């Protein structure tokens, strides 16, 4: 049976009447509550033009005309170490990648540590060594920072904040507002491995095949994609909230409807099996070494070729498109629709619960 998506209800809905008047873990899980926290609490009080862009960082024009990308992020991942990485390498990759998604070449990072009384120095040594190695591999320096210590029981071992700056190449403009009807949506490889890797370590779960985080730097891949398609419309990395969160954010920011093909979503069999066992939707689980590109149809082949020419983009695939209004059907701004394997359509609803907090 095929269901016409135009008959489906709009995904825009008010906050649940039972939503708490206090912060809960669900506000940090990349779900609808996270979006409402930003839209209803943070943005109205801190409003600025760069914040309105709803991008992974801010692009600032300097007096001489050069453009600088600036981003910051805090990492509270639990556990501190997981298959394929740790909080140190994750912090470097996350900040470098946010700069790359703005079209910037990363230049330098800051590092602020909140240490809990009682944290073993051996763990701190491993995390810092990992952070230094990740920064060297990404071609950036850690140039400033801060350290604070809190009482035992007040910091969960170690929290990390990193900020970064990068230089945006002339002519690059990767704002979500540039996404247009007809754009193809390309992902650089399999998705959700980071989320499942962290969860398996956190919960002590063992699978037949070890699932390793995809955490990796994306700046070189982003450069290759931008060189192949100079008119690239937008780049995002599907971290907290996964691909699903990215699609909802872009659909809302650009005022478009997005449709993805369920059969094309690239999840490893082990990831699918783990999510089925745990009752999780992998489309909403984080990746930390993948990017999502929104490209004009004429640039689709070039972007796929540029990604597939690299080890970190070898699994690139087109997963959907931005809906072009057709006769008898109007696109609905902010809506994300999944075309199922049997040819029907369903809304991709953001989770209302707490799928996986403390993932980054």
ZATIKOL-65066 format. One line per 5 residues: their letters; for each residue z, y, x of N, C-alpha, C. Coordinates in nm, 3 decimals, decimal comma. Layout:
// residues N
A) Z Y X Z Y X Z Y X; ...
END
This chain:
// residues 360
XXXXX) 0,000 -0,119 0,085 0,000 0,000 0,000 0,000 0,124 0,088; -0,086 0,219 0,063 -0,093 0,343 0,140 -0,032 0,456 0,059; 0,058 0,528 0,122 0,124 0,640 0,056 0,071 0,770 0,115; 0,027 0,859 0,032 -0,022 0,989 0,078 0,095 1,074 0,122; 0,096 1,115 0,251 0,208 1,193 0,304 0,224 1,326 0,232
XXXXX) 0,119 1,376 0,169 0,132 1,505 0,101 0,226 1,496 -0,019; 0,250 1,373 -0,063 0,340 1,355 -0,177 0,485 1,340 -0,134; 0,507 1,330 -0,003 0,643 1,309 0,046 0,720 1,439 0,043; 0,850 1,428 0,031 0,934 1,548 0,029 0,934 1,615 0,164; 0,955 1,744 0,164 0,966 1,818 0,289 1,086 1,772 0,368
XXXXX) 1,077 1,764 0,506 1,190 1,719 0,585 1,299 1,825 0,596; 1,270 1,946 0,554 1,370 2,052 0,565 1,475 2,033 0,457; 1,600 2,019 0,498 1,705 1,998 0,400 1,831 2,068 0,448; 1,920 2,105 0,357 2,041 2,174 0,398 2,136 2,079 0,469; 2,230 2,137 0,541 2,331 2,056 0,607 2,409 1,978 0,502
XXXXX) 2,448 1,852 0,533 2,524 1,774 0,436 2,650 1,847 0,395; 2,686 1,833 0,267 2,804 1,902 0,217 2,930 1,857 0,287; 2,926 1,734 0,343 3,045 1,679 0,408 3,052 1,714 0,557; 2,956 1,790 0,609 2,956 1,820 0,752 3,085 1,892 0,791; 3,143 1,848 0,902 3,272 1,900 0,945 3,266 2,047 0,980
XXXXX) 3,381 2,116 0,967 3,387 2,255 1,011 3,434 2,263 1,155; 3,433 2,149 1,224 3,467 2,144 1,366 3,355 2,071 1,443; 3,349 2,096 1,572 3,251 2,026 1,655 3,288 1,878 1,663; 3,186 1,793 1,647 3,204 1,649 1,663 3,101 1,599 1,763; 3,112 1,472 1,803 3,017 1,417 1,899 2,873 1,421 1,847
XXXXX) 2,856 1,415 1,716 2,722 1,415 1,661 2,646 1,544 1,694; 2,719 1,654 1,715 2,653 1,780 1,751 2,587 1,774 1,888; 2,622 1,676 1,970 2,563 1,666 2,103 2,469 1,549 2,119; 2,427 1,487 2,008 2,349 1,364 2,017 2,200 1,384 1,995; 2,153 1,509 1,982 2,011 1,534 1,962 1,963 1,507 1,822
XXXXX) 2,055 1,503 1,724 2,020 1,475 1,586 2,003 1,606 1,509; 1,994 1,593 1,375 1,983 1,713 1,293 2,101 1,805 1,309; 2,220 1,749 1,334 2,338 1,833 1,355 2,323 1,920 1,479; 2,260 1,866 1,583 2,235 1,946 1,705 2,145 2,064 1,674; 2,040 2,038 1,596 1,947 2,145 1,560 2,017 2,251 1,477
XXXXX) 2,101 2,209 1,383 2,172 2,307 1,300 2,271 2,388 1,383; 2,334 2,325 1,481 2,426 2,398 1,569 2,352 2,511 1,640; 2,233 2,481 1,688 2,154 2,584 1,756 2,108 2,692 1,658; 2,051 2,650 1,545 1,990 2,744 1,450 2,094 2,831 1,380; 2,209 2,773 1,345 2,305 2,842 1,260 2,421 2,907 1,336
XXXXX) 2,449 2,857 1,456 2,566 2,907 1,530 2,526 2,979 1,659; 2,447 2,913 1,743 2,417 2,969 1,875 2,313 3,080 1,869; 2,197 3,052 1,811 2,087 3,149 1,813 2,123 3,281 1,747; 2,188 3,283 1,629 2,217 3,413 1,567 2,308 3,501 1,653; 2,393 3,441 1,735 2,489 3,518 1,815 2,436 3,552 1,954
XXXXX) 2,341 3,474 2,004 2,291 3,493 2,141 2,142 3,526 2,143; 2,089 3,570 2,034 1,944 3,584 2,015 1,879 3,667 2,125; 1,766 3,616 2,174 1,681 3,688 2,269 1,540 3,632 2,254; 1,442 3,705 2,306 1,303 3,659 2,294 1,282 3,522 2,360; 1,334 3,499 2,483 1,316 3,365 2,542 1,382 3,254 2,461
XXXXX) 1,502 3,280 2,406 1,566 3,177 2,324 1,483 3,145 2,201; 1,418 3,247 2,146 1,336 3,226 2,027 1,220 3,131 2,054; 1,177 3,120 2,180 1,066 3,031 2,214 1,103 2,884 2,197; 1,234 2,852 2,204 1,281 2,714 2,188 1,214 2,620 2,288; 1,209 2,664 2,412 1,146 2,584 2,518 1,254 2,526 2,608
XXXXX) 1,211 2,451 2,711 1,306 2,388 2,802 1,365 2,487 2,903; 1,315 2,608 2,905 1,366 2,712 2,994 1,305 2,844 2,953; 1,344 2,949 3,024 1,291 3,083 2,995 1,193 3,122 3,105; 1,082 3,183 3,066 0,986 3,237 3,162 1,002 3,388 3,163; 1,038 3,443 3,279 1,069 3,585 3,294 0,964 3,651 3,384
XXXXX) 0,912 3,766 3,342 0,814 3,839 3,422 0,886 3,940 3,511; 0,864 3,930 3,642 0,928 4,019 3,739 0,851 4,150 3,749; 0,913 4,254 3,806 0,846 4,385 3,814 0,709 4,380 3,880; 0,691 4,293 3,979 0,561 4,286 4,046 0,457 4,206 3,972; 0,496 4,145 3,861 0,401 4,068 3,782 0,415 3,918 3,796
XXXXX) 0,485 3,872 3,901 0,509 3,728 3,913 0,598 3,682 3,799; 0,586 3,553 3,765 0,668 3,498 3,657 0,760 3,390 3,713; 0,884 3,396 3,670 0,987 3,303 3,718 1,039 3,223 3,599; 1,048 3,092 3,614 1,111 3,008 3,512 1,257 2,987 3,551; 1,343 2,990 3,450 1,487 2,976 3,472 1,543 2,882 3,367
XXXXX) 1,622 2,784 3,411 1,679 2,690 3,316 1,817 2,647 3,364; 1,898 2,595 3,273 2,029 2,542 3,308 2,061 2,426 3,216; 2,143 2,333 3,266 2,180 2,217 3,187 2,312 2,162 3,238; 2,388 2,102 3,148 2,515 2,038 3,183 2,504 1,889 3,157; 2,566 1,809 3,243 2,554 1,663 3,236 2,692 1,602 3,220
XXXXX) 2,707 1,524 3,113 2,836 1,464 3,080 2,817 1,314 3,055; 2,714 1,256 3,118 2,676 1,118 3,090 2,793 1,022 3,116; 2,804 0,924 3,031 2,905 0,820 3,046 2,837 0,685 3,031; 2,844 0,598 3,134 2,920 0,608 3,259 2,850 0,697 3,362; 2,923 0,728 3,470 2,868 0,816 3,573 2,754 0,751 3,649
XXXXX) 2,756 0,619 3,661 2,652 0,543 3,730 2,595 0,440 3,633; 2,463 0,422 3,637 2,395 0,334 3,543 2,273 0,276 3,614; 2,213 0,169 3,560 2,095 0,111 3,625 1,982 0,212 3,641; 1,944 0,239 3,764 1,835 0,332 3,791 1,877 0,473 3,822; 2,010 0,501 3,827 2,050 0,637 3,859 2,197 0,661 3,840
XXXXX) 2,234 0,788 3,844 2,372 0,831 3,825 2,370 0,977 3,783; 2,487 1,032 3,758 2,494 1,169 3,708 2,437 1,270 3,808; 2,441 1,238 3,937 2,389 1,330 4,039 2,238 1,339 4,038; 2,170 1,224 4,049 2,023 1,225 4,046 1,972 1,272 3,910; 2,042 1,235 3,804 2,003 1,277 3,669 2,005 1,429 3,656
XXXXX) 2,107 1,493 3,712 2,118 1,639 3,703 2,001 1,707 3,774; 1,965 1,655 3,891 1,852 1,712 3,963 1,722 1,691 3,886; 1,700 1,567 3,844 1,575 1,538 3,772 1,565 1,619 3,643; 1,674 1,628 3,568 1,670 1,699 3,442 1,635 1,845 3,458; 1,693 1,910 3,559 1,668 2,053 3,578 1,530 2,078 3,638
XXXXX) 1,491 1,998 3,736 1,356 2,009 3,792 1,251 1,987 3,682; 1,276 1,891 3,595 1,178 1,861 3,490 1,169 1,972 3,387; 1,282 2,034 3,353 1,276 2,146 3,259 1,192 2,261 3,316; 1,204 2,285 3,446 1,121 2,388 3,509 0,973 2,349 3,503; 0,946 2,222 3,532 0,807 2,174 3,530 0,746 2,186 3,391
XXXXX) 0,827 2,162 3,287 0,775 2,173 3,150 0,741 2,318 3,115; 0,796 2,413 3,189 0,761 2,555 3,171 0,638 2,593 3,255; 0,581 2,496 3,326 0,467 2,524 3,411 0,503 2,576 3,547; 0,628 2,557 3,590 0,676 2,615 3,715 0,683 2,513 3,827; 0,669 2,562 3,949 0,698 2,483 4,069 0,844 2,507 4,104
XXXXX) 0,929 2,405 4,094 1,072 2,426 4,121 1,097 2,475 4,263; 1,188 2,573 4,275 1,219 2,631 4,406 1,361 2,600 4,451; 1,460 2,619 4,366 1,599 2,604 4,407 1,687 2,573 4,288; 1,799 2,505 4,317 1,896 2,468 4,214 2,034 2,518 4,252; 2,117 2,536 4,151 2,260 2,552 4,173 2,329 2,424 4,127
XXXXX) 2,453 2,405 4,171 2,529 2,287 4,131 2,675 2,326 4,111; 2,725 2,308 3,990 2,866 2,332 3,961 2,929 2,201 3,916; 3,044 2,168 3,975 3,112 2,042 3,948 3,245 2,070 3,880; 3,273 1,995 3,773 3,407 1,994 3,713 3,465 1,856 3,741; 3,563 1,851 3,829 3,622 1,726 3,875 3,755 1,702 3,804
XXXXX) 3,775 1,579 3,760 3,902 1,545 3,698 4,000 1,493 3,802; 4,122 1,537 3,794 4,226 1,486 3,882 4,227 1,333 3,876; 4,226 1,270 3,993 4,227 1,125 4,000 4,090 1,062 4,022; 3,981 1,141 4,018 3,848 1,087 4,044 3,843 1,029 4,185; 3,806 0,903 4,204 3,796 0,847 4,339 3,694 0,923 4,423
XXXXX) 3,732 0,957 4,544 3,640 1,028 4,632 3,516 0,945 4,662; 3,529 0,813 4,662 3,413 0,727 4,689 3,304 0,751 4,585; 3,342 0,770 4,458 3,243 0,798 4,353 3,179 0,933 4,377; 3,260 1,034 4,410 3,205 1,167 4,436 3,108 1,163 4,553; 3,142 1,089 4,658 3,051 1,078 4,772 2,917 1,019 4,728
XXXXX) 2,921 0,911 4,650 2,795 0,846 4,607 2,712 0,939 4,520; 2,777 1,011 4,429 2,704 1,101 4,341 2,639 1,215 4,420; 2,713 1,273 4,514 2,658 1,383 4,593 2,545 1,336 4,684; 2,561 1,217 4,743 2,453 1,163 4,825 2,328 1,139 4,741; 2,347 1,088 4,621 2,234 1,065 4,530 2,169 1,198 4,490
XXXXX) 2,250 1,299 4,462 2,198 1,430 4,426 2,116 1,490 4,540; 2,168 1,478 4,662 2,096 1,532 4,777 1,963 1,461 4,798; 1,962 1,327 4,784 1,838 1,252 4,800 1,737 1,288 4,692; 1,783 1,305 4,568 1,693 1,342 4,459 1,634 1,481 4,482; 1,715 1,574 4,533 1,665 1,709 4,560 1,560 1,707 4,670
XXXXX) 1,585 1,629 4,776 1,486 1,620 4,884 1,355 1,562 4,830; 1,364 1,457 4,748 1,244 1,393 4,695 1,167 1,487 4,604; 1,238 1,575 4,535 1,174 1,670 4,443 1,128 1,797 4,514; 1,163 1,813 4,641 1,119 1,930 4,717 1,193 2,056 4,684; 1,321 2,045 4,642 1,401 2,163 4,611 1,529 2,162 4,695
XXXXX) 1,588 2,279 4,709 1,716 2,293 4,778 1,825 2,328 4,678; 1,946 2,278 4,705 2,063 2,320 4,628 2,128 2,433 4,707; 2,122 2,555 4,652 2,150 2,673 4,733 2,282 2,743 4,700; 2,343 2,708 4,588 2,471 2,771 4,553 2,542 2,681 4,454; 2,671 2,705 4,435 2,744 2,619 4,343 2,888 2,661 4,326
XXXXX) 2,963 2,572 4,259 3,102 2,600 4,229 3,172 2,467 4,203; 3,302 2,464 4,228 3,382 2,344 4,203 3,510 2,383 4,132; 3,541 2,311 4,025 3,666 2,329 3,955 3,731 2,191 3,937; 3,864 2,188 3,933 3,939 2,065 3,909 4,026 2,085 3,785; 4,023 1,986 3,696 4,105 1,991 3,576 4,205 1,875 3,578
XXXXX) 4,309 1,888 3,496 4,416 1,788 3,495 4,364 1,651 3,452; 4,434 1,549 3,494 4,401 1,413 3,456 4,391 1,402 3,304; 4,283 1,338 3,256 4,263 1,322 3,113 4,187 1,436 3,047; 4,151 1,540 3,125 4,085 1,657 3,067 3,935 1,667 3,103; 3,884 1,574 3,185 3,746 1,593 3,230 3,662 1,468 3,236
XXXXX) 3,715 1,353 3,203 3,638 1,228 3,201 3,570 1,202 3,335; 3,640 1,227 3,443 3,588 1,195 3,575 3,512 1,309 3,640; 3,392 1,337 3,589 3,306 1,436 3,654 3,203 1,488 3,554; 3,195 1,619 3,544 3,087 1,687 3,471 3,008 1,768 3,573; 2,878 1,780 3,553 2,790 1,852 3,645 2,708 1,954 3,566
XXXXX) 2,699 2,076 3,618 2,606 2,174 3,565 2,508 2,211 3,676; 2,379 2,209 3,644 2,279 2,256 3,738 2,192 2,362 3,669; 2,158 2,465 3,743 2,061 2,564 3,699 1,948 2,565 3,801; 1,831 2,607 3,758 1,718 2,606 3,850 1,624 2,721 3,825; 1,552 2,759 3,932 1,448 2,861 3,921 1,320 2,805 3,981
XXXXX) 1,208 2,851 3,928 1,079 2,807 3,978 0,974 2,913 3,953; 0,867 2,906 4,027 0,759 3,003 4,017 0,650 2,949 3,926; 0,613 3,026 3,824 0,511 2,983 3,729 0,373 3,025 3,780; 0,283 2,930 3,788 0,147 2,958 3,837 0,075 3,055 3,743; -0,008 3,137 3,800 -0,084 3,234 3,720 -0,168 3,162 3,616
XXXXX) -0,165 3,215 3,495 -0,248 3,162 3,387 -0,184 3,051 3,306; -0,071 2,996 3,351 -0,007 2,887 3,275 0,079 2,944 3,164; 0,061 2,888 3,046 0,139 2,931 2,929 0,162 2,806 2,844; 0,279 2,748 2,854 0,308 2,620 2,790 0,411 2,633 2,680; 0,413 2,746 2,612 0,510 2,768 2,505 0,480 2,681 2,383
XXXXX) 0,584 2,635 2,313 0,561 2,558 2,190 0,474 2,630 2,089; 0,480 2,763 2,085 0,403 2,839 1,987 0,252 2,824 2,007; 0,210 2,773 2,123 0,066 2,757 2,149 0,009 2,629 2,090; 0,094 2,541 2,041 0,046 2,417 1,979 -0,036 2,450 1,856; -0,150 2,383 1,838 -0,245 2,413 1,732 -0,282 2,287 1,654
XXXXX) -0,327 2,306 1,531 -0,381 2,196 1,453 -0,495 2,130 1,530; -0,497 1,999 1,532 -0,599 1,924 1,604 -0,555 1,879 1,742; -0,449 1,939 1,796 -0,402 1,899 1,928 -0,369 1,750 1,931; -0,401 1,686 2,042 -0,362 1,547 2,064 -0,227 1,545 2,135; -0,148 1,442 2,108 -0,015 1,428 2,165 -0,017 1,309 2,261
XXXXX) 0,001 1,337 2,389 -0,007 1,237 2,495 0,129 1,220 2,560; 0,174 1,096 2,577 0,298 1,070 2,652 0,261 1,001 2,782; 0,340 1,025 2,886 0,302 0,981 3,021 0,341 0,837 3,053; 0,409 0,768 2,960 0,447 0,629 2,987 0,542 0,577 2,883; 0,596 0,457 2,908 0,686 0,395 2,812 0,811 0,480 2,793
XXXXX) 0,870 0,471 2,675 0,976 0,562 2,634 1,109 0,489 2,611; 1,218 0,566 2,615 1,352 0,524 2,571 1,428 0,438 2,670; 1,373 0,413 2,788 1,444 0,325 2,882 1,575 0,387 2,930; 1,577 0,518 2,951 1,701 0,580 2,998 1,814 0,559 2,897; 1,785 0,584 2,770 1,888 0,569 2,668 1,944 0,429 2,662
XXXXX) 1,857 0,328 2,667 1,903 0,190 2,658 1,975 0,149 2,786; 1,930 0,197 2,902 1,997 0,164 3,028 2,141 0,216 3,029; 2,160 0,340 2,985 2,295 0,397 2,982 2,382 0,323 2,881; 2,326 0,296 2,764 2,403 0,227 2,660 2,445 0,088 2,706; 2,355 0,015 2,769 2,387 -0,121 2,812 2,501 -0,120 2,914
XXXXX) 2,500 -0,021 3,005 2,607 -0,012 3,104 2,738 0,032 3,038; 2,729 0,125 2,944 2,848 0,178 2,878 2,920 0,070 2,798; 2,842 -0,012 2,730 2,900 -0,111 2,641 2,913 -0,249 2,704; 2,872 -0,263 2,832 2,881 -0,392 2,898 2,788 -0,496 2,840; 2,669 -0,451 2,794 2,573 -0,542 2,733 2,482 -0,601 2,840
XXXXX) 2,451 -0,728 2,825 2,361 -0,796 2,918 2,239 -0,845 2,842; 2,120 -0,811 2,893 1,996 -0,857 2,833 1,926 -0,949 2,932; 1,830 -1,026 2,883 1,759 -1,119 2,971 1,694 -1,046 3,087; 1,638 -0,930 3,059 1,576 -0,846 3,162 1,657 -0,717 3,175; 1,698 -0,681 3,298 1,774 -0,558 3,316 1,685 -0,439 3,281
XXXXX) 1,738 -0,349 3,201 1,665 -0,229 3,162 1,712 -0,116 3,252; 1,620 -0,058 3,326 1,650 0,042 3,427 1,604 0,179 3,378; 1,687 0,280 3,397 1,651 0,416 3,356 1,519 0,460 3,418; 1,443 0,539 3,343 1,317 0,595 3,392 1,337 0,729 3,462; 1,460 0,769 3,488 1,490 0,900 3,546 1,409 0,924 3,673
XXXXX) 1,336 1,035 3,676 1,247 1,068 3,788 1,203 1,213 3,775; 1,162 1,275 3,888 1,110 1,412 3,882 0,968 1,415 3,829; 0,933 1,522 3,757 0,803 1,531 3,691 0,715 1,646 3,740; 0,763 1,723 3,839 0,690 1,843 3,877 0,550 1,812 3,928; 0,534 1,709 4,010 0,403 1,677 4,064 0,309 1,628 3,953
XXXXX) 0,362 1,549 3,861 0,281 1,504 3,747 0,238 1,622 3,661; 0,331 1,714 3,634 0,297 1,831 3,554 0,190 1,915 3,622; 0,199 1,931 3,754 0,096 2,006 3,827 -0,041 1,940 3,811; -0,045 1,807 3,821 -0,172 1,735 3,810 -0,231 1,752 3,671; -0,147 1,749 3,569 -0,195 1,764 3,432 -0,247 1,905 3,410
XXXXX) -0,174 2,005 3,459 -0,218 2,144 3,442 -0,348 2,171 3,517; -0,365 2,108 3,633 -0,490 2,125 3,708 -0,607 2,062 3,634; -0,582 1,949 3,568 -0,689 1,881 3,495 -0,725 1,953 3,366; -0,625 2,021 3,307 -0,648 2,090 3,179 -0,583 2,228 3,186; -0,650 2,325 3,247 -0,590 2,458 3,264 -0,548 2,524 3,133
XXXXX) -0,608 2,482 3,021 -0,573 2,540 2,892 -0,472 2,453 2,817; -0,399 2,370 2,890 -0,296 2,286 2,828 -0,205 2,372 2,740; -0,173 2,322 2,622 -0,097 2,404 2,527 0,054 2,397 2,548; 0,109 2,276 2,569 0,254 2,266 2,578 0,293 2,137 2,648; 0,403 2,141 2,722 0,464 2,023 2,783 0,611 2,018 2,744
XXXXX) 0,661 1,899 2,716 0,805 1,881 2,693 0,847 1,747 2,751; 0,974 1,737 2,792 1,026 1,606 2,832 1,120 1,555 2,723; 1,102 1,430 2,681 1,178 1,377 2,567 1,315 1,324 2,609; 1,407 1,416 2,638 1,539 1,376 2,685 1,630 1,349 2,564; 1,736 1,426 2,549 1,829 1,401 2,438 1,757 1,405 2,304
XXXXX) 1,769 1,297 2,228 1,699 1,287 2,100 1,561 1,226 2,111; 1,512 1,202 2,234 1,389 1,131 2,256 1,264 1,198 2,202; 1,158 1,119 2,190 1,031 1,171 2,140 1,047 1,230 2,001; 1,129 1,167 1,918 1,146 1,216 1,781 1,197 1,358 1,777; 1,296 1,389 1,862 1,350 1,525 1,865 1,245 1,624 1,912
XXXXX) 1,167 1,587 2,015 1,061 1,676 2,063 0,962 1,708 1,952; 0,920 1,607 1,878 0,821 1,629 1,773 0,875 1,721 1,665; 1,001 1,702 1,626 1,060 1,790 1,525 1,073 1,932 1,577; 1,115 1,948 1,702 1,131 2,083 1,758 0,997 2,156 1,767; 0,894 2,085 1,813 0,762 2,148 1,825 0,704 2,180 1,688
XXXXX) 0,718 2,088 1,594 0,666 2,112 1,460 0,730 2,235 1,397; 0,861 2,252 1,419 0,930 2,369 1,363 0,891 2,496 1,437; 0,888 2,491 1,570 0,860 2,612 1,649 0,716 2,661 1,631; 0,622 2,567 1,618 0,481 2,605 1,607 0,436 2,617 1,462; 0,521 2,576 1,367 0,484 2,584 1,227 0,371 2,490 1,190
XXXXX) 0,377 2,365 1,241 0,270 2,269 1,219 0,328 2,137 1,166; 0,238 2,052 1,118 0,275 1,914 1,083 0,220 1,821 1,190; 0,299 1,720 1,224 0,261 1,625 1,329 0,255 1,485 1,269; 0,156 1,409 1,311 0,146 1,269 1,269 0,130 1,182 1,392; 0,212 1,076 1,399 0,202 0,982 1,512 0,169 0,843 1,459
XXXXX) 0,112 0,762 1,548 0,073 0,625 1,513 0,181 0,529 1,563; 0,244 0,459 1,470 0,350 0,366 1,506 0,302 0,262 1,608; 0,181 0,211 1,590 0,129 0,105 1,676 0,103 0,153 1,818; 0,092 0,284 1,839 0,062 0,336 1,972 0,188 0,373 2,052; 0,304 0,374 1,990 0,424 0,417 2,061 0,458 0,318 2,171
XXXXX) 0,472 0,366 2,295 0,487 0,274 2,409 0,633 0,243 2,442; 0,683 0,134 2,388 0,817 0,087 2,420 0,806 -0,051 2,486; 0,880 -0,071 2,594 0,882 -0,202 2,657 0,942 -0,305 2,561; 0,896 -0,430 2,567 0,953 -0,532 2,479 1,104 -0,543 2,489; 1,159 -0,529 2,611 1,305 -0,539 2,625 1,376 -0,424 2,555
XXXXX) 1,315 -0,306 2,558 1,373 -0,191 2,488 1,369 -0,212 2,338; 1,255 -0,259 2,288 1,244 -0,287 2,145 1,347 -0,391 2,102; 1,363 -0,497 2,181 1,456 -0,604 2,147 1,600 -0,552 2,145; 1,635 -0,470 2,245 1,770 -0,415 2,250 1,797 -0,324 2,130; 1,698 -0,243 2,094 1,716 -0,151 1,981 1,727 -0,227 1,849
XXXXX) 1,649 -0,333 1,834 1,660 -0,414 1,712 1,799 -0,477 1,702; 1,850 -0,526 1,816 1,982 -0,587 1,817 2,090 -0,487 1,781; 2,075 -0,362 1,827 2,179 -0,261 1,810 2,156 -0,171 1,688; 2,045 -0,191 1,619 2,016 -0,109 1,501 1,980 0,034 1,535; 1,913 0,056 1,649 1,874 0,190 1,692 1,723 0,207 1,681
XXXXX) 1,679 0,329 1,656 1,537 0,361 1,653 1,499 0,416 1,791; 1,417 0,345 1,869 1,387 0,390 2,006 1,316 0,524 2,012; 1,252 0,566 1,901 1,182 0,694 1,905 1,279 0,810 1,923; 1,409 0,787 1,897 1,509 0,892 1,914 1,598 0,870 2,036; 1,559 0,781 2,127 1,638 0,756 2,247 1,575 0,826 2,367
XXXXX) 1,659 0,869 2,459 1,616 0,956 2,568 1,533 0,885 2,674; 1,436 0,960 2,726 1,368 0,929 2,852 1,397 1,045 2,946; 1,411 1,015 3,076 1,440 1,121 3,174 1,335 1,129 3,284; 1,222 1,061 3,263 1,114 1,068 3,361 0,978 1,060 3,294; 0,971 1,111 3,172 0,847 1,110 3,094 0,820 1,249 3,039
XXXXX) 0,693 1,281 3,015 0,661 1,408 2,952 0,568 1,386 2,834; 0,570 1,482 2,743 0,485 1,482 2,624 0,395 1,603 2,635; 0,264 1,582 2,630 0,166 1,690 2,643 0,095 1,712 2,510; 0,082 1,838 2,470 0,005 1,877 2,353 -0,123 1,942 2,404; -0,236 1,876 2,379 -0,362 1,918 2,441 -0,472 1,930 2,336
XXXXX) -0,563 2,023 2,358 -0,681 2,035 2,272 -0,764 1,908 2,282; -0,834 1,868 2,175 -0,914 1,745 2,180 -1,008 1,739 2,300; -1,065 1,852 2,339 -1,160 1,853 2,450 -1,094 1,819 2,583; -0,961 1,835 2,592 -0,889 1,809 2,717 -0,818 1,674 2,719; -0,824 1,601 2,610 -0,748 1,476 2,601 -0,785 1,377 2,712
XXXXX) -0,913 1,353 2,730 -0,957 1,255 2,829 -0,916 1,296 2,969; -0,927 1,426 3,001 -0,890 1,474 3,134 -0,741 1,457 3,160; -0,659 1,485 3,060 -0,514 1,472 3,075 -0,476 1,325 3,094; -0,534 1,237 3,014 -0,505 1,094 3,029 -0,547 1,045 3,167; -0,663 1,088 3,215 -0,710 1,045 3,346 -0,620 1,095 3,457
XXXXX) -0,575 1,221 3,446 -0,487 1,278 3,549 -0,354 1,205 3,554; -0,300 1,171 3,438 -0,173 1,097 3,436 -0,190 0,957 3,490; -0,293 0,886 3,443 -0,312 0,746 3,481 -0,348 0,728 3,627; -0,391 0,837 3,693 -0,423 0,830 3,836 -0,298 0,826 3,922; -0,180 0,846 3,861 -0,054 0,851 3,935 0,036 0,735 3,890
XXXXX) 0,122 0,690 3,982 0,216 0,584 3,947 0,309 0,626 3,833; 0,351 0,754 3,834 0,446 0,800 3,732 0,380 0,834 3,600; 0,249 0,815 3,589 0,181 0,838 3,463 0,085 0,727 3,426; 0,100 0,611 3,494 0,004 0,503 3,478 -0,001 0,449 3,335; 0,109 0,463 3,263 0,115 0,412 3,126 0,084 0,516 3,020
XXXXX) 0,017 0,624 3,057 -0,009 0,733 2,963 -0,093 0,686 2,844; -0,060 0,738 2,726 -0,131 0,700 2,605 -0,120 0,814 2,502; -0,222 0,827 2,420 -0,218 0,921 2,308 -0,146 0,855 2,191; -0,045 0,924 2,137 0,035 0,864 2,030 0,016 0,931 1,894; -0,054 1,043 1,889 -0,072 1,110 1,761 -0,143 1,242 1,776
XXXXX) -0,132 1,324 1,671 -0,200 1,453 1,673 -0,129 1,552 1,581; -0,161 1,678 1,601 -0,116 1,783 1,511 -0,214 1,786 1,394; -0,161 1,778 1,274 -0,243 1,758 1,155 -0,334 1,878 1,129; -0,459 1,847 1,104 -0,557 1,947 1,059 -0,569 1,937 0,907; -0,543 2,044 0,832 -0,553 2,036 0,686 -0,691 1,984 0,644
XXXXX) -0,690 1,891 0,550 -0,815 1,833 0,501 -0,827 1,857 0,351; -0,945 1,831 0,299 -0,967 1,849 0,155 -0,867 1,765 0,076; -0,798 1,829 -0,014 -0,702 1,758 -0,098 -0,567 1,736 -0,034; -0,550 1,782 0,088 -0,421 1,762 0,154 -0,387 1,882 0,240; -0,268 1,935 0,222 -0,223 2,048 0,302 -0,120 2,002 0,404
XXXXX) -0,131 2,054 0,526 -0,029 2,027 0,627 0,098 2,103 0,589; 0,212 2,043 0,616 0,342 2,103 0,583 0,413 2,138 0,713; 0,438 2,267 0,735 0,500 2,312 0,859 0,636 2,246 0,879; 0,658 2,195 0,999 0,786 2,136 1,034 0,799 1,989 1,001; 0,696 1,930 0,943 0,706 1,790 0,901 0,649 1,698 1,009
XXXXX) 0,715 1,583 1,030 0,668 1,480 1,121 0,650 1,351 1,041; 0,530 1,296 1,048 0,494 1,178 0,970 0,452 1,066 1,064; 0,489 0,944 1,028 0,450 0,825 1,103 0,348 0,748 1,021; 0,233 0,719 1,082 0,138 0,627 1,019 0,179 0,487 1,061; 0,215 0,404 0,967 0,271 0,272 0,996 0,162 0,174 1,038
XXXXX) 0,206 0,060 1,085 0,113 -0,043 1,132 0,025 -0,097 1,020; 0,072 -0,085 0,895 -0,007 -0,137 0,783 -0,086 -0,027 0,713; -0,088 0,092 0,772 -0,174 0,198 0,719 -0,108 0,296 0,625; 0,020 0,277 0,594 0,091 0,372 0,510 0,144 0,489 0,591; 0,212 0,581 0,525 0,274 0,694 0,592 0,419 0,707 0,546
XXXXX) 0,504 0,746 0,638 0,644 0,774 0,605 0,691 0,892 0,687; 0,789 0,964 0,635 0,849 1,074 0,711 0,932 1,019 0,826; 0,924 1,085 0,939 1,014 1,054 1,050 1,136 1,145 1,034; 1,241 1,092 0,978 1,363 1,169 0,953 1,452 1,168 1,076; 1,508 1,282 1,109 1,607 1,286 1,216 1,732 1,209 1,173
XXXXX) 1,795 1,133 1,266 1,918 1,064 1,229 2,025 1,166 1,188; 2,105 1,129 1,090 2,214 1,216 1,048 2,345 1,175 1,112; 2,349 1,056 1,170 2,473 1,007 1,232 2,476 1,035 1,381; 2,541 0,947 1,453 2,566 0,964 1,595 2,499 0,850 1,671; 2,366 0,856 1,695 2,296 0,743 1,754 2,339 0,711 1,896
XXXXX) 2,351 0,813 1,982 2,384 0,785 2,121 2,427 0,913 2,193; 2,554 0,952 2,181 2,601 1,073 2,251 2,625 1,045 2,398; 2,651 1,150 2,474 2,685 1,141 2,617 2,578 1,066 2,695; 2,451 1,098 2,668 2,340 1,027 2,730 2,285 1,101 2,852; 2,321 1,229 2,864 2,273 1,307 2,978 2,376 1,416 3,010
END
